[in-house]
Amino acid sequence: MIKTYKDRLGRKHAELVDWFRAGTPAAELIRLRSDFLDEILIDCWHRFLGPLAGRLALVAVGGYGRRELHPHSDIDILVLLDTPEPPDPITHRDYQQPLTGFLNFLWDIGLKPAQSVRTVEECLEAAERDQTIITNLTEARLLFGREALFEALASRLGPEHIWPSKEFFEAKMAEQAGRYAKYHDTAYNLEPNIKEGPGGLRDIQIIGWIIKRHYNSRNLQDLLRQGWLTEAEYAELAQAQDFLWQVRFALHVLTKRCEDRLLFEYQKELARQFGYMDPDINVAVERFMQRYFRTVMGLERLNEMLLQLFKEVGLHRDEDFIILPINENFQAVNNYVEVLDPGVFRKRPLALLQIFLLLQQNTSLQGIRASTIRLIRQHLYLIDEDFRRNPEACRLFMSILRQKTGITRQLRRMNRYGVLAAYLPPFGRVVGRMQYDLFHVYTVDEHTLFVIRNLRRFSLPQYRADHPLCTELFELIPKPEILYIAALMHDIAKGSGEDHSTLGATIAQEFCLRHGISARDTELIKWLVQHHLIMSMTAQRKDINDPEIIHQFATAVRGQATLDHLYLLTVADIRATNPNLWNSWKDALLKELYLTTRWVFRRGLTKPLEQAEKIAQVKAESRALLHKLGIPEPIVERVWNTLNDEYFLRYLPEEAAWHTVAISFCGPEDLPLVLLRPVSQRGSAEIFIYAQDQDFIFAHSTAVLEQLGLTIFDAKIITAGGGRVMNSYHILEQTGEPIRDQFRQVQICAKLRECLGRPGDAPIQVQRRESRQIKHFTVATQLYFHEDPQDRYTILELVATDRPGLLSKVGRAFTRCGIRLYNAKISTIGSRAEDIFYITDAGDRPLRQESQRQILRDCIVALVGSH
């Protein structure tokens, strides 16, 4: 019998999948599956309960009660027991064995039901304790059995008996807040949950639960008939629900389980199934996900508006309202803005911007009334090209950007209600646009608003401790709106197919011209948008100890005012890209680049710092530090005589002093010497290795550090006198946190000493597991050779998938090819490693011959792979 039922279920599942692939909507299929399972359950109910089948009630609850069953959805059922009363001879004991057989059989045939077996009284007691149970019972549907028993339960579940509407509303609001918090209060997660995430199917259900419970209605169409939803809102809600049902149905079919997460491994196939085709599969995925994100953003808006409307009209209808006039267009109702009449926006379209300025200027106002939010959405069509070019509209928008408070909050509101996209059509094109990688964890519009939020925080005293230099500089910025405009425009051309910085600068120029911004300020905004990546690229990919690099950067930046704006924008941008991206290393690098460049401007661009001057400066500062430590001059000279000028160009004075002390106390028997400073001047831990020169030292060291789960940001290798070598590495934990634990510090040094103490051994193989996500973001291995302007090295740029052991493999390739490494700048962008190596041949000469470069290229690709 089990096989017979399994076969029936299997055939029906295959049939539904075939219909789905043939184009039958999921909305129809989930009801067909529900109806089919009704037949199966009722059939099994009769088989196992026999003559008792009519004495009990078999009830579908939850999603099954709503007739919404996706291919692998849970099947929620309730068995309602009768309460035996004399002289009735039937007792619960008589039901126990048949019920156990029924429920076990459902598991045996693969249905995996979520069941409860209760009397009416037990149901009511459980529902009173737990709002999720009353919610589940609200969806109850009798499948078979004693109708009077089912009606006895239904009649006592109303808000007049348990969970009054206000309490139920508050419980659901708390539940939604907790659910949103689980997903970081954003629908824009790279791998969103289409059921539970903000803007997901649960947001539709919660609207229905709250309003349907209050009015005892059964479906969303009832809300339309009662006036809670307009025709347009109902259509939007229904279309969004249908789309999410399509995605969920496809996910269940694809994964063969109840999977509600849009994981990376499914996004490419789903994009293809939904008709998004492009030679670049990443572009197809981005377009599919943009549709998803725009859908859930619309649902978030509707959820917010309808629940606020219910709170205002449904729950507080009979309460007293405090109404205060604001101006000819608006009034405040219990501190929420409301239009004076429904025709305000039609008569005076500029009020669509004015309302947000009012919220900034009146800090007692807490938000916008739901009925007015609805009117804003209905009148977005009024924001046309004539509106955008209206000088008064431009003045209002600039006034919003120039306010002292509320800029981020109101721009977020404008984005949520669709006003920002209507007013700035290029911004509308990036709303909901994701970038298919592990680096950008937010959609472009969400990222942009985070950048503006970060800039705003530089002006607030409570955030001074996080970024003291940024706070200090922000106070010197005469027109903060320049920064906000640059932030608004810096990624506005993402996904255009062109260089987003160049096109963004053009869009920014058009914006400035329309909004009456001076030519000088327009030029600064354009430059910031065009070059918003220059500071982070210079700090993370170039040797900022090199005076020539600093002079090139200063020349590109041109002046102190531009540098101030650029530094603030860069810090805000990096911090808004990925919450795990910012760390003390990036903070220190950017700060060092800023301060060094500021010093160059004060000295004068026409008087660049010469290398000899830099070397003398580092030596003088290092000597002063060593003198304070009581290190005699002869010892300093003995150590420094083993070092070349290159050393003093590449290390900071405090680093040179630390190294000098370590080497001065180190005898041959102490080699290899391995020391660790938990916090260096650059915000990271620094490991210093002083050892006899040997093959694979870079490969050995990086393999050990990577095996220990550490992130390497910078590596320097110096050949000292007497056949000795100095390696230093700047590292942090993979979380971006410093290495605080003393045992961990000792462990790192011990592992390095152990490995370097066996110079004849091959480097260890890094065994750390590769993350699930990286497998879906492989990067083709690319190598580029660049000339050093001073002809000291060849600069090798490696782009590859950031897999465990990558640096060690590169080090092995260097040794095999007779390559000497002097410096390495390590940068990871999501799954993408972008590493820079400063190298020479064994004779300390740049790699000038193409044959040399090709041999090295082939060796690296052979070791790290082509993807």
Helices and strands as residue ranges (DSSP letters): H 2-21, H 26-49, G 50-52, E 57-60, H 62-65, E 75-81, H 92-108, E 113-119, H 120-129, H 131-138, E 141-145, H 147-154, H 165-182, H 201-215, H 220-225, H 231-255, H 264-273, H 281-309, I 310-315, E 323-325, E 330-333, E 336-339, H 344-347, H 351-361, E 367-368, H 370-378, G 380-382, H 385-389, H 391-402, H 407-416, H 419-423, H 425-430, H 444-457, G 461-463, H 468-474, H 480-489, H 500-514, H 519-530, H 534-541, H 547-557, H 560-575, H 584-603, H 611-628, H 633-640, H 645-650, H 653-664, G 668-670, E 673-677, E 685-692, H 697-707, E 710-719, G 721-723, E 724-733, H 742-756, G 774-776, E 782-787, E 794-801, H 806-816, E 820-825, E 828-829, E 832-840, H 850-864
